[in-house]
Amino acid sequence: MAKRIDVSGLTAFYGTHRAIDDISMTVEPRSVTAFIGPSGCGKSTFLRTLNRMHEVTPGGRVEGKVLLDDENLYGANVDPVAVRRTVGMVFQRPNPFPTMSIFDNVAAGLKLNGKYRKNELANVVEKSLKGANLWNEVKDRLNKPGSGLSGGQQQRLCIARAIAVEPDVLLMDEPCSALDPISTLAIEDLIGELKERFTIVIVTHNMQQAARVSDRTAFFNLSAVGQPGKLIEIDETERIFANPSVQATEDYISGRFG
Amino acid sequence: MDTTTAPPTDAPPPPPVFDKGAPKAKKQLGDRIFLGLSRGSGITLLVIMAAIAAFLTYRAMLAISKDETNFLTTFEWNPQGEPVSFGIAVLAFGTVVSSIIAMVIAVPIAIGIALFISHFAPRRLAAPIAYLVDLLAAVPSIIYGLWGAVFLVPYLDGLNKWLDEYFAWTYIFDKTNEGVARNLFTVGILLAIMILPIITNVIREVFLQSPKMIEEAALALGATRWEVIRMAVIPFGRSGIISASMLGLGRALGETMAVAVVLSPSFLLSFHILDAGGGTFAQNIAAKFNEANGFGRDALIASGLVLFIITLLVNGAARAIIARRKEYSGANA
């Protein structure tokens, strides 16, 4: 079930270093929101605060609020493990579990939740692999290791793994940056299909990709190296690329920055 | 204007730069010395192994051919007696059983310590603990033996009685003879302590190398800390755990002094591991070598050959297990 994300006054630290500063935004359900900006502007850090993965890094710390349909992910009694079960994530480099078969990779999240029956499991795995447009390529070798697939297939396997648990939100951290153009296209098509069911947030360095897949785009920037990253603006993707309201956004998008 | 094309001339082509005309270019001196040294080292290793194997086999054959009983099934060790009678049954049994006890105790503890150091302990604590484990490896084995005989044996007496009283139904903990805890169980515990450092260190190294990417994948799926370890760390380190265990097992099989000091040697072969007595290959050799005549020594060497073969088999088995799991090892991640 797709949910709305409401961020207010979010600041993230690495030790004493302030990585992102005072970010507020709303992400609509059943839409794709793209984060763009130069390297080091904190867009990946911000993404990782949305499923409490930021605090896994030693010294990682967060102030502020992230509401998922009115429930604060950083509330005092919230278990980060429970948050990560409802906010799925796909990483920059495909990272299927190398010791598991394709089937077990997709089933991994379900087995963690503990509530499944054997035939039910097979159904969910098939549905998720179909959802990730991978089923036809792997249906004859579900028992082979996931690490034997190509990079693009591995990334779609990771997407299948993430959607198998039916998360409310799907976070993608530069999911195509390690892939060739054909695999990238396959993933972009997939994102278009997945947004009917999930709230999707994607970090990308590729501005054409942001323009192709997203409904809304957020531009992050930092004033200087070592300074915290800030949200410059967030708007409809068409407006960001055609007629942004901040000069810095236009400079970045047209290549005049630095 | 075209400036790249040279005007045509009648000058002869320049001499070749790489082809000096010699039929085979001479190798640099440094290369030749290094090649000779490394090749020599490799050959030395093979020669040493061959020499040991040949020596063991030759002397063992001298002894076994004169043995008037079955070498493999005879309990007693009396090569200088009349008739000549000696066999490895007790020694093989004692060696294998004490090593298995050591493995059963040491491997789970080693995995626990390695996990604690690599994934749970705060950094300030991890380094000192790792150092302590190294320190355990630095204690000479005769010290372990003395500690075992003077401290462990009397203290384990009570445990032995308790195990005998409440767990005799398990058969292995049923104590059927009198005597203090100079038995295979005590030897196993002592060996476990002695092989703990090497197993822990190898496993710790493997766990430290488990890829962050895969651990994050598990975390992002909503895995708890323990589930991350179960899904991403232990499967990745499985072949490392097996190699580490086999390294430890090799040590346990060959350990001499500690066993010789603790065990009260006898020709006893009993599956009741609390029964006092028994023997191991290395302990038997250490205890009897000085008093043995030439033939007695040959007989002891024959037992050494069996130990050598057992160790080889253990190593081979470990390699086979690791090779079988290669596809899933994570090496291709």
Chai-1 contact restraints between the chains, C-beta under 6 A:
chainA,res_idxA,chainB,res_idxB,connection_type,confidence,min_distance_angstrom,max_distance_angstrom,comment,restraint_id
A,V56,B,L219,contact,1.0,0.0,6.0,A-B,restraint_1
A,V81,B,G222,contact,1.0,0.0,6.0,A-B,restraint_2
A,V81,B,T224,contact,1.0,0.0,6.0,A-B,restraint_3
A,R84,B,A220,contact,1.0,0.0,6.0,A-B,restraint_4
A,R84,B,G222,contact,1.0,0.0,6.0,A-B,restraint_5
A,R85,B,G222,contact,1.0,0.0,6.0,A-B,restraint_6
A,M89,B,A220,contact,1.0,0.0,6.0,A-B,restraint_7
A,N95,B,M213,contact,1.0,0.0,6.0,A-B,restraint_8
A,N95,B,I214,contact,1.0,0.0,6.0,A-B,restraint_9
A,N95,B,A217,contact,1.0,0.0,6.0,A-B,restraint_10
A,P98,B,G330,contact,1.0,0.0,6.0,A-B,restraint_11
A,P98,B,A333,contact,1.0,0.0,6.0,A-B,restraint_12
A,T99,B,P235,contact,1.0,0.0,6.0,A-B,restraint_13
A,T99,B,Y328,contact,1.0,0.0,6.0,A-B,restraint_14
A,T99,B,G330,contact,1.0,0.0,6.0,A-B,restraint_15
A,G109,B,L221,contact,1.0,0.0,6.0,A-B,restraint_16
A,L112,B,G222,contact,1.0,0.0,6.0,A-B,restraint_17
A,L112,B,A223,contact,1.0,0.0,6.0,A-B,restraint_18
A,L112,B,E227,contact,1.0,0.0,6.0,A-B,restraint_19
A,P145,B,E327,contact,1.0,0.0,6.0,A-B,restraint_20
A,P145,B,Y328,contact,1.0,0.0,6.0,A-B,restraint_21
A,S147,B,N332,contact,1.0,0.0,6.0,A-B,restraint_22
A,S147,B,A333,contact,1.0,0.0,6.0,A-B,restraint_23
